[in-house]
Amino acid sequence: MMSACTLHAHPMVENALDIVIGPDKILIDARISMEQVFVASANANPPNDLWPALARAHAGYVLHHLQVRVDGQLIPGTFTATPQIISSRSQLIPYHFEYPLATPPHTVKIDQNFLREFDLWTASCIVRIRQSDDAAFSTALLTRENSAEYDCLWTAGAATRSTEAAHTHAPLGPTIRAYIRHGILHILTGYDHLLFAGALVLATTKLGDLIKVVTAFTVAHTLTLMLSVFDLVTLGERVVEPIIAASIIFVAVQNIFWPKQSRGWTRLAIAFGFGLFHGLGFAGGLKEAMSQMPRLALWTALCSFSFGVEIGHQIIVLPLYLGMNAVRGAGENLHRMFLSRRIVKLGSCAISLAGIYFLIQALK
C-alpha cells in the first residue's frame, strides 16, 4: 500500500457528481476536491503554479477510479480538459465525462474507489442522478463501500430536459441513514477533532462535567457548520486549520500546567470557543459538494451529519471517560490520584505533540 507524503489531520475528501443518463450516452459532471488531486499525486504541498497541471493530469485518475456499469457491463468513458484557474486547495475542480451507449440502459450502477492506494485516506461523493427525460435528480452518497444505482424506465417520445431545468429530490430515510454514517466516519477519521475531544475529556472527573463540555463543543461546531454551509459565515482554511491545531495544543497544555482551569466554566468557554472553528473545519469539504442540494434536503443532510458526528464523538469519549474513572476508582487514594494524574499528563503531552505536528503542517 502507498501512503500520502504527509499525515493529514483530517484524511477525508468530499466530491460531487451530477449524472445524467441518456438513451445513447451517460454524462457525468464531476467536481473533485483539489485535496484529492494532491494526495493522488503524492504531492502534499506543490507550488501554486503546478496546480493546474496536476488538476488536468488527475482527470485520468478520476476516469480510472470511477466505474460505470450498464446492465452489468463496465462502460469506458472519455473526458474533456479542466479549467486553468485554481485558487484554493479546498476548491472543487470540474471534469466532464461521457460514456457512449449502444442501446438505452435498464440499470446503471456507479462505483468509486478514489484514494484506495493510500492508507487512512477516504473519499466520498455527493451524487445527483437522473434520466435525461426526468424532471428530478435523485440523490445518493457514494462511498467506497456503497454504490449508487439507478433503474431506468424509458417512455417513447419523452423530451430531454436540461440540467438547469431539473430539480432535486432527496428521499428522507436514505438521506438520514447515509449522512449519519457519513458523520460517524468523518469523526473516526478526523484526527484533529478526536485529539481535541480527547484532551477535553482527559481532565474531566465528573459525568455532569463531561455532559456539559461535550454539549458545549457540539453546540458550537454544529452552529458554525450550519452557518458556513449556508454561506452565512466564511473563513479560509489557511486560518481555520492552524486554529484547530492550536486548540489541540492549548487544551492539552492546560491539562498539564493549569489543571484547575481544565474544569468548570473556563473549560466550557474553551470548548465552545474552539468548537466554533472545528465546525468550520467540518464544513470545509461539505460546503461546495452540497451546494446543489435543495434546502430541505440540505437541512436533512446537515442535521443527520451532525448527529453522526456526535455519535462518533461518543464512540471515543465514553470509553476514555469510563477508563479514566476505572483508574481513579482502583487502589488506595494516594496511589490512584498519582496514577490518574500521570495518565492525564502523559496523554496530554502526546496530544500536544500531535497538535504541534498538525500546526506545522497547517502553516506550510
C-alpha positions in Angstrom: 0.0 0.0 0.0 1.1 3.5 -0.7 1.0 6.4 1.8 0.4 10.0 1.3 3.6 12.0 1.8 2.4 13.7 5.0 -0.2 12.7 7.6 -3.2 15.0 7.3 -5.3 15.9 10.4 -8.5 15.0 8.5 -7.8 12.5 5.8 -11.2 12.6 4.0 -12.2 14.4 0.9 -15.7 15.4 -0.4 -16.6 15.4 -4.1 -19.8 15.8 -6.1 -21.2 14.1 -9.2 -24.1 15.1 -11.4 -25.1 12.1 -13.5 -27.5 12.3 -16.5 -28.4 9.0 -18.1 -29.5 9.3 -21.8 -30.6 6.6 -24.2 -27.3 6.9 -26.1 -24.8 8.2 -23.5 -24.2 8.9 -19.8 -22.9 12.3 -18.9 -21.1 12.9 -15.6 -20.2 16.3 -14.4 -17.7 15.7 -11.6 -16.5 18.2 -9.1 -13.3 16.8 -7.5 -11.6 18.2 -4.4 -8.2 19.7 -5.1 -7.1 18.0 -1.9 -7.7 14.6 -3.6 -5.5 15.8 -6.5 -2.7 16.5 -4.2 -3.0 13.2 -2.3 -3.3 11.1 -5.5 -0.2 12.8 -7.0 1.7 12.1 -3.7 2.5 15.8 -3.5 1.1 17.4 -0.3 2.3 20.9 -0.9 3.1 21.6 -4.6 3.9 25.2 -5.7 0.8 27.0 -6.8 1.9 27.2 -10.5 1.8 23.4 -10.7 -1.8 23.1 -9.5 -3.5 23.4 -13.0 -1.2 20.8 -14.5 -1.9 18.4 -11.5 -5.6 19.0 -11.9 -5.5 18.2 -15.7 -3.5 15.1 -15.1 -6.0 14.0 -12.4 -8.8 13.6 -15.0 -7.3 10.3 -16.0 -7.1 9.2 -12.4 -10.8 10.0 -11.9 -11.8 8.2 -15.1 -9.9 5.1 -13.9 -11.3 5.1 -10.4 -14.9 5.9 -11.3 -16.6 2.7 -12.6 -19.9 3.0 -14.7 -21.7 -0.3 -15.3 -24.7 -0.6 -17.5 -26.7 -3.8 -17.2 -23.7 -5.4 -15.6 -21.2 -4.3 -18.2 -18.3 -1.9 -17.5 -18.5 1.1 -19.9 -15.4 3.0 -20.9 -15.6 6.8 -20.8 -13.8 9.9 -22.1 -13.1 13.3 -20.6 -12.6 16.9 -21.6 -9.9 19.4 -20.3 -10.2 21.1 -17.0 -10.0 24.9 -16.4 -6.8 26.7 -15.6 -7.9 28.9 -12.7 -7.5 27.2 -9.3 -7.4 29.5 -6.3 -7.7 27.2 -3.3 -6.8 23.6 -2.2 -10.4 23.3 -0.9 -11.8 24.2 -4.4 -13.7 21.5 -6.3 -12.3 21.0 -9.8 -14.9 20.4 -12.6 -14.4 17.5 -15.0 -16.9 16.4 -17.8 -17.1 12.7 -18.7 -19.1 11.0 -21.4 -19.9 7.3 -21.6 -21.3 6.3 -25.0 -24.0 3.6 -25.1 -25.1 1.3 -27.9 -28.7 0.8 -26.6 -30.8 2.5 -23.9 -29.8 1.2 -20.5 -32.0 -0.6 -18.0 -29.8 -0.4 -14.9 -26.9 1.9 -14.2 -24.5 1.3 -11.3 -21.8 3.7 -10.3 -18.9 2.8 -8.1 -15.8 4.8 -7.0 -12.6 3.8 -5.2 -10.8 7.1 -5.1 -7.6 7.1 -2.9 -7.8 3.4 -2.3 -4.0 3.3 -2.8 -3.4 5.5 0.2 -3.6 4.3 3.8 -6.0 6.1 6.0 -7.4 8.4 3.3 -11.1 8.1 2.2 -13.2 9.9 -0.4 -16.9 10.3 -0.7 -19.2 11.8 -3.5 -22.5 13.6 -3.1 -24.4 12.3 -6.2 -27.3 13.7 -8.1 -28.6 11.2 -10.8 -31.5 11.2 -13.2 -32.6 10.1 -16.7 -32.3 12.7 -19.4 -36.1 12.9 -19.7 -36.7 13.1 -16.0 -37.6 16.4 -14.3 -35.9 15.5 -11.0 -32.5 14.3 -9.8 -32.4 11.6 -7.1 -29.6 11.9 -4.5 -27.2 9.4 -3.1 -24.0 9.3 -1.1 -21.3 7.4 -3.0 -18.5 5.9 -0.9 -16.0 3.2 -1.5 -18.4 0.7 0.3 -21.7 2.0 -1.1 -22.7 2.1 -4.8 -25.2 4.4 -6.5 -27.7 2.5 -8.6 -30.5 3.8 -10.9 -33.2 1.8 -12.7 -34.3 3.4 -16.0 -37.8 3.5 -17.4 -37.9 4.9 -20.9 -41.0 6.5 -22.4 -41.3 6.8 -26.1 -41.2 10.4 -27.3 -40.2 11.9 -23.9 -38.2 15.1 -24.3 -34.7 15.6 -22.9 -34.6 18.0 -20.0 -31.7 20.3 -19.4 -29.8 20.0 -16.1 -30.7 23.6 -15.3 -34.4 22.8 -15.6 -34.3 19.7 -13.4 -34.9 19.9 -9.6 -33.5 17.6 -7.0 -35.5 15.0 -4.9 -33.9 13.6 -1.8 -35.8 10.7 -0.1 -35.9 11.4 3.6 -35.0 7.9 5.0 -32.0 7.1 2.8 -30.6 10.6 3.3 -30.8 10.4 7.1 -29.1 7.0 7.2 -26.4 7.9 4.7 -25.4 11.1 6.4 -25.5 9.7 9.9 -23.0 7.1 8.7 -21.0 9.8 7.0 -20.8 11.9 10.1 -19.6 9.0 12.2 -16.9 8.2 9.6 -16.0 11.9 9.4 -15.1 11.9 13.1 -13.4 8.5 13.3 -11.0 9.6 10.5 -10.7 13.2 11.8 -7.6 13.0 14.0 -7.7 16.8 14.8 -11.3 16.6 16.2 -10.5 13.3 18.0 -7.4 14.8 19.7 -9.3 17.9 20.8 -12.2 15.9 22.2 -9.7 13.5 23.9 -7.9 16.4 25.5 -11.2 17.8 26.8 -12.2 14.5 28.4 -8.8 13.5 29.9 -9.2 16.1 32.7 -12.9 15.5 33.2 -13.7 13.8 36.5 -17.5 14.0 36.8 -20.2 12.8 34.5 -22.0 16.1 34.8 -18.8 18.0 33.6 -18.5 15.5 30.7 -22.0 16.2 29.5 -21.5 20.0 29.8 -18.2 20.1 28.0 -19.3 17.8 25.2 -22.6 19.7 24.8 -20.7 23.0 24.6 -18.4 21.6 21.9 -21.3 20.0 20.0 -23.5 23.2 20.0 -20.6 25.3 18.8 -19.4 23.1 15.9 -23.0 22.4 14.8 -23.7 26.2 14.7 -20.7 27.1 12.6 -21.2 24.1 10.3 -24.7 25.2 9.5 -23.7 28.9 9.1 -20.8 28.0 6.8 -22.7 25.6 4.6 -25.5 28.2 4.1 -22.8 30.8 3.3 -23.5 33.0 6.3 -20.1 32.6 7.8 -16.9 32.2 5.7 -13.3 31.8 6.9 -10.5 30.4 4.8 -8.8 27.1 5.6 -5.5 28.9 6.0 -7.0 30.5 9.1 -9.2 27.6 10.3 -6.7 24.7 10.1 -4.0 26.4 12.2 -6.5 27.5 14.8 -7.9 23.9 15.1 -4.3 22.6 15.6 -3.6 25.4 18.1 -6.8 24.4 20.0 -5.5 20.9 20.5 -2.2 22.2 21.9 -3.9 24.8 24.1 -6.3 22.3 25.8 -3.6 19.6 26.2 -1.1 22.1 27.7 -3.8 23.4 30.0 -4.3 19.9 31.3 -0.6 19.7 32.2 0.2 23.1 33.7 -3.2 24.5 34.8 -5.3 21.5 35.8 -7.7 23.6 37.9 -8.6 25.7 34.9 -9.3 22.5 32.9 -12.7 22.1 34.7 -15.7 24.4 35.3 -16.7 27.4 33.3 -13.3 28.1 31.9 -13.2 24.8 30.2 -16.7 25.2 28.9 -15.9 28.5 27.4 -12.8 27.0 25.7 -14.7 24.0 24.4 -17.4 26.3 22.9 -14.9 28.9 21.5 -12.7 26.4 19.8 -15.7 24.3 18.8 -16.8 27.2 16.6 -13.6 26.7 14.5 -13.9 22.9 14.5 -17.4 23.4 12.9 -15.8 25.5 10.1 -13.3 22.6 9.7 -16.2 20.1 9.2 -17.8 22.5 6.7 -14.7 22.8 4.6 -15.2 19.8 2.4 -19.0 19.7 2.5 -19.8 23.3 1.6 -19.1 23.1 -2.2 -20.1 19.4 -2.5 -23.6 20.1 -1.0 -24.1 23.4 -3.0 -26.6 21.8 -5.5 -28.8 20.2 -2.9 -32.3 21.8 -2.3 -32.8 23.5 1.1 -35.0 20.7 2.7 -32.5 18.0 1.6 -29.6 20.1 2.8 -31.1 20.6 6.2 -31.9 16.9 6.5 -28.3 16.0 5.4 -26.7 18.5 7.8 -28.8 17.5 10.8 -28.1 13.8 10.1 -24.4 14.5 9.6 -24.2 16.5 12.9 -26.0 13.6 14.7 -23.5 11.2 13.2 -20.6 13.4 14.3 -21.9 13.3 17.8 -22.2 9.5 17.7 -18.6 9.4 16.5 -17.5 11.7 19.4 -19.3 9.4 21.9 -17.6 6.3 20.5 -14.3 7.9 21.5 -15.3 10.0 24.6 -17.3 7.5 26.6 -14.7 4.6 26.7 -12.0 7.2 27.5 -14.0 8.7 30.4 -15.0 5.2 31.7 -11.4 4.1 31.5 -10.2 7.1 33.5 -12.9 6.6 36.1 -11.8 2.9 36.4 -8.3 4.1 37.1 -9.4 6.7 39.6 -11.5 4.1 41.4 -8.8 1.5 41.8 -6.3 1.1 44.7 -5.6 3.4 47.6 -6.4 7.1 47.4 -2.9 8.4 47.0 -1.9 5.7 44.5 -5.0 6.2 42.3 -4.5 10.0 42.5 -0.9 9.7 41.4 -1.7 7.2 38.6 -4.6 9.2 37.2 -2.6 12.4 37.2 0.2 10.6 35.5 -2.1 9.3 32.8 -3.6 12.8 32.2 -0.1 14.4 31.9 1.3 11.7 29.7 -1.8 11.6 27.5 -1.9 15.4 27.3 1.8 15.5 26.3 1.2 13.1 23.5 -1.8 15.0 22.3 0.1 18.4 22.4 2.9 16.9 20.4 0.4 15.7 17.8 -1.1 19.1 17.8 2.2 20.7 17.2 2.8 18.4 14.2 -0.6 19.3 12.7 0.1 23.0 13.3 3.3 22.8 11.4 1.6 21.0 8.5 -1.3 23.6 8.5 1.2 26.5 8.3 3.1 25.1 5.4 
